[in-house]
Amino acid sequence: MEIDTPDRNEADVLTDLWIALARGQQDHGSHLAAESNRTPIRESITQHLVTGGLLVARADTAVQRTESDLVTDIVGFVMFSAHSGRYEETTAAGLIENLYVVPDHRGDGIGSSLLVAAEQSLYEQDIETITLDVMANNTEAQQFYERHGYTTHRVTMAKHETDIHSKDE
């Protein structure tokens, strides 16, 4: 397995992988639509390619990649960036935006390798703190990040319309 920067011609493959990630997150309560976000996520992927905030994990299999070749050896990706909010903060913060490994390759250390590579890239940009979001009931992901030293920093709470009406009755 190799971690490297993807080629621009792999944006469609990465978009398909992000769609798979979004669909999987729906199993954990995410409200993020998958397919209908194809255009904006492809634009985001392209932006991350330009800024260097996107890394991929490639399988050990030798696959020829050309401009017209849709065959890929990408088995995972991570998107990350320096955090740039509108408020001044006391620490330089980075954000792991997406981390995904195709199901057949989970448990092989690919997610760990991608995370470490993204962290290293952010630390090289003088980032002091890295944050990320995990769905509240995705205990596997929470345990993965805890094994890598992440701790709960902030909790997001939600109330759905169905909960509002059931409490009023």
Contacts in CASP RR format, 6 or more apart in sequence:
PFRMAT RR
TARGET T0000
AUTHOR 0000-0000-0000
METHOD contacts of the structure
MODEL  1
MEIDTPDRNEADVLTDLWIALARGQQDHGSHLAAESNRTPIRESITQHLV
TGGLLVARADTAVQRTESDLVTDIVGFVMFSAHSGRYEETTAAGLIENLY
VVPDHRGDGIGSSLLVAAEQSLYEQDIETITLDVMANNTEAQQFYERHGY
TTHRVTMAKHETDIHSKDE
1 57 0 8 1.000
1 58 0 8 1.000
1 59 0 8 1.000
1 60 0 8 1.000
1 75 0 8 1.000
1 108 0 8 1.000
1 109 0 8 1.000
1 110 0 8 1.000
1 113 0 8 1.000
2 57 0 8 1.000
2 58 0 8 1.000
2 60 0 8 1.000
3 55 0 8 1.000
3 56 0 8 1.000
3 57 0 8 1.000
3 58 0 8 1.000
3 113 0 8 1.000
3 114 0 8 1.000
3 117 0 8 1.000
4 55 0 8 1.000
4 56 0 8 1.000
4 58 0 8 1.000
5 49 0 8 1.000
5 52 0 8 1.000
5 54 0 8 1.000
5 55 0 8 1.000
5 56 0 8 1.000
6 14 0 8 1.000
6 49 0 8 1.000
6 54 0 8 1.000
6 55 0 8 1.000
6 56 0 8 1.000
6 74 0 8 1.000
6 77 0 8 1.000
7 65 0 8 1.000
8 46 0 8 1.000
8 49 0 8 1.000
9 65 0 8 1.000
9 67 0 8 1.000
10 56 0 8 1.000
10 65 0 8 1.000
10 72 0 8 1.000
10 74 0 8 1.000
11 42 0 8 1.000
11 45 0 8 1.000
11 46 0 8 1.000
11 49 0 8 1.000
12 42 0 8 1.000
12 70 0 8 1.000
13 70 0 8 1.000
13 72 0 8 1.000
13 74 0 8 1.000
14 45 0 8 1.000
14 54 0 8 1.000
14 56 0 8 1.000
14 74 0 8 1.000
14 77 0 8 1.000
15 38 0 8 1.000
15 41 0 8 1.000
15 42 0 8 1.000
15 45 0 8 1.000
17 74 0 8 1.000
17 76 0 8 1.000
17 77 0 8 1.000
17 100 0 8 1.000
17 102 0 8 1.000
18 41 0 8 1.000
18 45 0 8 1.000
18 77 0 8 1.000
18 98 0 8 1.000
18 100 0 8 1.000
19 34 0 8 1.000
19 35 0 8 1.000
19 37 0 8 1.000
19 38 0 8 1.000
19 41 0 8 1.000
20 34 0 8 1.000
20 100 0 8 1.000
20 102 0 8 1.000
21 98 0 8 1.000
21 100 0 8 1.000
22 30 0 8 1.000
22 32 0 8 1.000
22 33 0 8 1.000
22 34 0 8 1.000
22 37 0 8 1.000
22 41 0 8 1.000
23 34 0 8 1.000
24 30 0 8 1.000
25 32 0 8 1.000
25 135 0 8 1.000
25 138 0 8 1.000
26 32 0 8 1.000
26 34 0 8 1.000
28 135 0 8 1.000
28 136 0 8 1.000
28 137 0 8 1.000
28 138 0 8 1.000
28 141 0 8 1.000
29 135 0 8 1.000
29 137 0 8 1.000
30 135 0 8 1.000
44 79 0 8 1.000
45 54 0 8 1.000
45 79 0 8 1.000
48 54 0 8 1.000
48 79 0 8 1.000
48 80 0 8 1.000
48 81 0 8 1.000
51 81 0 8 1.000
52 121 0 8 1.000
53 79 0 8 1.000
53 80 0 8 1.000
53 81 0 8 1.000
53 118 0 8 1.000
53 121 0 8 1.000
54 77 0 8 1.000
54 78 0 8 1.000
54 79 0 8 1.000
54 80 0 8 1.000
55 77 0 8 1.000
55 78 0 8 1.000
55 114 0 8 1.000
55 117 0 8 1.000
55 118 0 8 1.000
55 121 0 8 1.000
56 74 0 8 1.000
56 76 0 8 1.000
56 77 0 8 1.000
57 74 0 8 1.000
57 75 0 8 1.000
57 76 0 8 1.000
57 77 0 8 1.000
57 101 0 8 1.000
57 105 0 8 1.000
57 110 0 8 1.000
57 111 0 8 1.000
57 113 0 8 1.000
57 114 0 8 1.000
58 73 0 8 1.000
58 74 0 8 1.000
58 75 0 8 1.000
59 73 0 8 1.000
59 74 0 8 1.000
59 75 0 8 1.000
59 105 0 8 1.000
61 73 0 8 1.000
62 73 0 8 1.000
63 71 0 8 1.000
63 72 0 8 1.000
63 73 0 8 1.000
64 71 0 8 1.000
65 71 0 8 1.000
65 72 0 8 1.000
65 73 0 8 1.000
75 101 0 8 1.000
75 102 0 8 1.000
75 104 0 8 1.000
75 105 0 8 1.000
75 110 0 8 1.000
76 100 0 8 1.000
76 101 0 8 1.000
76 102 0 8 1.000
76 105 0 8 1.000
76 110 0 8 1.000
76 111 0 8 1.000
76 114 0 8 1.000
77 98 0 8 1.000
77 99 0 8 1.000
77 100 0 8 1.000
77 114 0 8 1.000
78 96 0 8 1.000
78 98 0 8 1.000
78 99 0 8 1.000
78 100 0 8 1.000
78 111 0 8 1.000
78 114 0 8 1.000
78 115 0 8 1.000
78 117 0 8 1.000
78 118 0 8 1.000
79 96 0 8 1.000
79 97 0 8 1.000
79 98 0 8 1.000
79 99 0 8 1.000
80 94 0 8 1.000
80 95 0 8 1.000
80 96 0 8 1.000
80 97 0 8 1.000
80 118 0 8 1.000
80 121 0 8 1.000
80 122 0 8 1.000
80 130 0 8 1.000
81 94 0 8 1.000
81 95 0 8 1.000
81 97 0 8 1.000
82 92 0 8 1.000
82 93 0 8 1.000
82 94 0 8 1.000
82 95 0 8 1.000
82 122 0 8 1.000
82 125 0 8 1.000
82 127 0 8 1.000
83 89 0 8 1.000
83 93 0 8 1.000
83 94 0 8 1.000
83 95 0 8 1.000
83 131 0 8 1.000
91 128 0 8 1.000
91 129 0 8 1.000
92 126 0 8 1.000
92 127 0 8 1.000
92 128 0 8 1.000
92 129 0 8 1.000
93 127 0 8 1.000
93 128 0 8 1.000
93 129 0 8 1.000
93 130 0 8 1.000
93 131 0 8 1.000
94 122 0 8 1.000
94 127 0 8 1.000
94 129 0 8 1.000
94 130 0 8 1.000
94 131 0 8 1.000
95 130 0 8 1.000
95 131 0 8 1.000
95 132 0 8 1.000
96 115 0 8 1.000
96 118 0 8 1.000
96 119 0 8 1.000
96 130 0 8 1.000
96 131 0 8 1.000
96 132 0 8 1.000
97 132 0 8 1.000
99 111 0 8 1.000
99 114 0 8 1.000
99 115 0 8 1.000
99 118 0 8 1.000
99 132 0 8 1.000
101 107 0 8 1.000
101 108 0 8 1.000
101 110 0 8 1.000
101 111 0 8 1.000
101 114 0 8 1.000
111 144 0 8 1.000
112 144 0 8 1.000
112 148 0 8 1.000
115 148 0 8 1.000
116 148 0 8 1.000
119 130 0 8 1.000
122 130 0 8 1.000
131 153 0 8 1.000
131 154 0 8 1.000
132 145 0 8 1.000
132 150 0 8 1.000
133 156 0 8 1.000
134 141 0 8 1.000
134 142 0 8 1.000
134 145 0 8 1.000
135 141 0 8 1.000
END
